Amino acid sequence: MPLIHRVLIAVFPDVDLLDVTGPAEVFALANREGGGRVRYEVRLVSPHGGAVTTSAGVRLLTDVSFAEVDGGIDTLIVPGAVATSPNGPVALIDHDVVAWLETVAPRVGRLASVCVGAHLLAAAGLLDGKVATTHWSTADQLAAEYPRIVVDPDPIFVRSGRVWTGAGISACLDLSLALVTEDHGEELALAVARQLVVYLKRQGGQSQFSVPLSRPAASRRDIDELRLFIAEHLTDDLSVSALATRMSLSERHFTRVFRQETGTGVAAYVEAARVEAARRLLETTDEPLAAVGGAVGLGSVETLHRAFRKQLGTSPGAYRRRFRTIA
């Protein structure tokens, strides 16, 4: 029987709904895709138990109150809430949540904030001396109010020891997938990502480092299937001739169809796919650059450097220093 991984999600009035339901859905899909070998037990907890109204107006029925939580907690997820002001969004602080975090943190194995939930961790003193991220719109607020935190508004998520912080609302999926990866490996996380129709999981890098892999689905199913094939066979021969043969099309016709469906040329797309995979290795491993280049089909370190300069405007080394997940 699989060991139960106990996940609690803190819920409070005006919390952002997706901050709560996004991670819960990822863990539920991990249970389903895990084939009986994975078991996340997700519970919603709130200051007083019962129903809580979210910022979307949807009411969530929580399982227990803060006072009723006992025993160890494998993962505690803290979502956020914002209010509007003349100067833009302002992160809200729920003092019941902060007080509970201060008492429960010592028995939590892993803490994770979603979006502006980082402000709650900060108010509880759990981010002092750490690198953290949050939604870009409140990053300046976080830095100004908590000068002991190194705020980096660029990454999708940041890991600092047992504490993880995530960026904007939809990044809750990226963060949750990263937690599943840590627990059960890349294969299960990718299976969950596919069920979520997330084409490829983003790792630590922020969206401005994205490549065309995140483009909408093509109108032709065979092109979408080819995109998946490319992503999973980066070290294969992915030349125009090889891919055209796979599609049973002439090179000329294949090139025209591919550009029409993806908005880019075949060679540029393949290079972008390889750089995307290299990014993930640079963010999550300490593999030397030669090994990274070989693992993604870019070959030499020189080719890796050239592709990074072209796609991202930076070098592989500089990218790793900026976005390496902090362990």
N, C-alpha and C positions, 0 to 999 in steps of 0.2 A: 504494500500500500504506500502511496506517495505521502511524504510529510506535508502537513498542512502549513501553508505560508499565510500568516495572519496579517491582513491588510486593513487598516482603519483609515477612513476618509473623514476629516473634520468638516462638519456642515454648520452653517450659522446664517442668520437672516441676511438676505441680499447677496449671498454668495453667487458667483458666476456659475450657471448651470453646467456648461460644458466642462468646466474645471473638475466637476464631480463625476459626471457621467462618462467623460472620455476615458480616464484611467480605469473606471469600473468595467467598461466595455472591453478594454485591452486585456485585462486580467481574466474576464469571462471567456474571451476567445482563446486565450492561452490555455485555459482548462480544457476547452473543447478540442483545440488542435494538438494538445499534448497527449492525446490517446490514452488517458488514464494514468499517466506518469506524472502529471502536474496537477497541483491542487492549490489554487489561491482561494482563500476565504475572505471575501470583502464585506465589511460592515460600515455603515454610516453612523457616525457619532455626532452628537450636538450638545450644546450647553445644558439643555433641560429635557432632551429626548422628545419624542413625538414628531409632529410635522413642522417643517421649516420652509418658509417661502423664499425662493431664489430671486435673483434680479430679473429673471425672465417672467416672473409671476407664477411659475410652476412650483407646486408644493412637493417637497420630498419627505417621505416618512422615514425617519431615522430609526436605527435599531435600538440604541441605548443612549443614555446620557453620559456626559463626561464622568460623573461620579460613579457610574456603574461599570466603567471599564476596569478590568482587573487583569493580572498576569502580564506576560511579556507581549510585545508588539513587534512583529518582524518588519513591517513597513508602515509608516504613518505619512499620509499625504495631506498637505495643507493647501487648499485652494484659496482664492482671493476674492475681493470685492472692491468695486470702485464707485466713486461719486463724481459727478460732473462739477466743474468750476469754470469761471471765466477764463482761466489759464489752461484748461484741459482736464483730463482725468486725474483724480487724486485717490490714492490707495486708502481704503478704510481699515481701521484697526478695531477688531472686536476684542474687547478686554477680557471677556470670558475665555475666549480661545487662547489668548496670550497667557493668562494665569494658568490654564490647564497645561499648556505646552511646557511651561517652566517646571511643573511637577512631574509630568509624564515622560519627558525627554530622556532621563537616565535609563529607562527600561525599554527604549525603542532601538531596534537594531539599525534601522535606516529611515532617515527623514527626507521628505521630498516636498518642495513647494511648487505649486503650479501658478504661473503668471504672477500677479501681484501678491500671491500668498507669501512671497519672500518677505514682504513687509511684516507679516505676523511672526515669522521666524526671527526676523531682526529685532522686533520689539521684545521677544522673549530672550534675547541675548544669545541665540543659537548660531548666529552668523558672524559673530565678532572674530576678527582675525582671519576670515575666510574670503575666498573669491566667490562671488555670487552674481547671478543675473536675474532679471525680471522683465516684465513687459517694457518695451522701449519708451513708452509714454510716461512711465513713472520711475525710470532709472535715475533721473536727476534728483527726484524726491528721496529715493532710497539712499543715494550717496550723501545728500545734504543732511538728512536726519540721523544717519548712522555712519559717522566718519571712520569707524573702526572696521568697516566692511570695504573690501576692494570690489567695487561694482563694475562689471563688464557687461555693457548692454548688447554686445554683438552675438555671443553664442546662442544657439537654440536651447542648450542646457549646459550647466556646469556641475561637475562633481568635485566636492571638497571633503575628502574623508567619507564619513557616513552620511553626509548631508548633500543632497542634490537640489538644485534650483533650476526652474524652467522658465522660458521666455513667454511670449504671447499665447493667448488662449489655446489655439489649435496645436501649439507645441506640446500640450499635455499628452498627445499621442506619441510624439517623438520621445519624450521623457519616459513615458510608461513602457514603450518598446525597448528603450535602453535598460530599464530595470528588469524586464523579462530576459533580455540578452545576458545581463549579469547573472541572473539566477539559473537560466536553462540553455543559454547559447544562442548563436546567431540564427540557426536553422528554424527554431521555433518562433523567434521574433519575426523572421521574414514571412513565415506562414501566416502569422497574425496580421502583418502589414498587408498581405495580399487580400485577406478577408475584409480588411477595412478599405480596400481599394486605394491604399496608399502605394503608389507605384514603386517607389523605393524609399526606405527609411532614411530620413535625414539624420545625421549624427550630430556632432557638436557645432558645426559651422552655421552661421546665420544665413538668411535667405539670399543676401547679396552675393554669396558664393555659390548659389545654385547653378546648375547647368541644364540643358534642354531635356534631361530625363524627367523633369516634372511637368512637361507639356501635357495638355489634355489628351484623352484617348483619341486615337485615330478613327476615322470613319470606316476604315477597312480593318477587319479583324485580323487578317494575316499580317498586317504591318504591326499591330499591337503585339501579336505573338512573336514577331521577329524582334521587336524591342526587348521583350523579355528574354529571348534567346541570347541576344547580344549581352545583356546584363549578366547572364549566367555563364557565358563562355568567352570571357574577355581575353583569354590567352589563345583562343583559336584563331584561325585565319578569318578575319572579318573584312577582307577586301571587298570591293564592289563586285568583282567577278565571283567570289565565293558566295556572297550573300544573294546575288542575282540567281546563281545556280540553285541555291536552296529554295528560292521563291519560284523557280521554274519560269523566270522572265528573262528577256534579253537585258543586257547591261544598260542599254539606253533607256528602255521602258522602265526598268526597276529604278534607275536614278531619278527619273522624272516623277514616278509615283511616290518614292520615298520623300523627296523634297516637298511635294504637294501635301503629304500627310503629316510630316513632322516640322516643316518650316526650315529645314537645314539639310545640308548635304550629307551623304553617307559617311565620308571620312571624318568630317567635323563631328558628327554625332557619335561615332565610335570613339574618337579621341575624348570627347566630353564624358562618355560613359566610363572610360578608363580612368580619367582624372577623378570622377566622382568616387570610384572604388578606392583610388589611391588616397583621397581625402579621408575616407573612413579608416583606412589603415594608419594613416599619420595621426589621426585623432585618438585612436584607441589602442595602438601598439607602439612598441619601441623598436620595431624592425628597421634595419638599416635601409637607406634609400634604394640601394641596388636590389634588395629583396622586395621592396614595395613595388618598384618598377616592373620586376619580373612577374610578380603575382597578379598584376593587372593587365599584362600584355603590352606595357610600354617599353619593356626591354631595359636599355641602359639608363644610367643616372642622367646622362646628358639629354636623352629623349624625355625623361620625366621632368627635368627642369624646363625644357623647351615647351612642353605641353602645359605645365603649370603657369608659365609666364603668359602664354597665349590665352588660356582659359580664365585665369584668375588674377593675372597681373602681379603675382608674387612668386616666391620660390618655395619648393617643398619644405625646406628647413624653416623658413619664416612662418609658413602656414602652421607647421607642427608646433612651433613655440607659442603661437597665438591661441590655437584651438585644441591642443592636447588636453584630453579629459584629465583633470587633476585627481590623482588617487590619494 
